Amino acid sequence: MPSKKIPEATPVQEIDPESKDIKPTKASTAKSGKRSLKAITEAEEKLAKEKRKLNSKETTEAKKDHPQTAHHVVSRLEKRAKAYKKVYALIDSTQKYSLKEAVELIGKTNPVKFDATVELHMKLNVDPRQAEENIRDTVLLPSGSGRSLRVAVFVGADDTETAKESGADLIGEANVISELNAGSFSFDVLISTPAQMAKLGKYARVLGPRGLMPNPKSGTVTNDIARAIKEAKSGKVEYRVDSGSNLHIPIGKVSFKPSALLDNLNAVIASVQSNKPASVKGAYILSMHLSTSMGPSIKLAL
């Protein structure tokens, strides 16, 4: 009987590692003499995987032989505008300036065209999580704040006339509640009598985050409405330590004379020092910087 002819195996491709060429090779066959679709797919996937490994290895070796040049790290100063770089050049970053030197220099470091606010930034050696070390107070700036504040007074009918004579901008329980319900905040300071505070309770979540909730510590909850309005209008500022143990306090405007800024600066520092907790050992004020709203900071000597 004539012998049956066995069909040849279907060729499969493989990679030549030296020439990186693809060359055919033979693979096992099924009983019928033909390769199944599954076997062909697996062979192709294996081939692609080997090719990726080979390319990856060559790329790694090439990087070792030809290391890339380190990228230039752009500093924060390089990203700044030309106006900022110009005023930054006036400050010696390695020097600590006296208060007098700082207030004379600060007027020249304003990179913007408007009358910017001059701010004092202080780093304190306190833990704000401790009630005793959660520094909060108000200070009356001798030379004023340079701001025109709108004062709202939440009082009953008996104090309406007093508030009006003292220069309040928004007067009366009904007027204030009307603005709060409308989501309007046309005032910068809200003053209330102790008797009226219960009616403001439901607005605490709205007023609190904006720093507008009246508080006895800030002098905005008082029966002496006339005095509270006068102080708010004449330059009383409130400060409170943040979660990072820092204070950020406005002390005037760039247009102020150096002598006026110096008076305000001394008043603020004296106020902060008077609030030193008994639990703080060693240095209380760790560092101080003076800056304009959008300008570079000046290190102050302690």
Summary of the structure (lengths in Angstrom):
residues: 302
radius of gyration: 36.7
end to end distance: 112.9
largest distance: 129.3
contacts: 807
relative contact order: 0.18
helix: 36%
strand: 20%
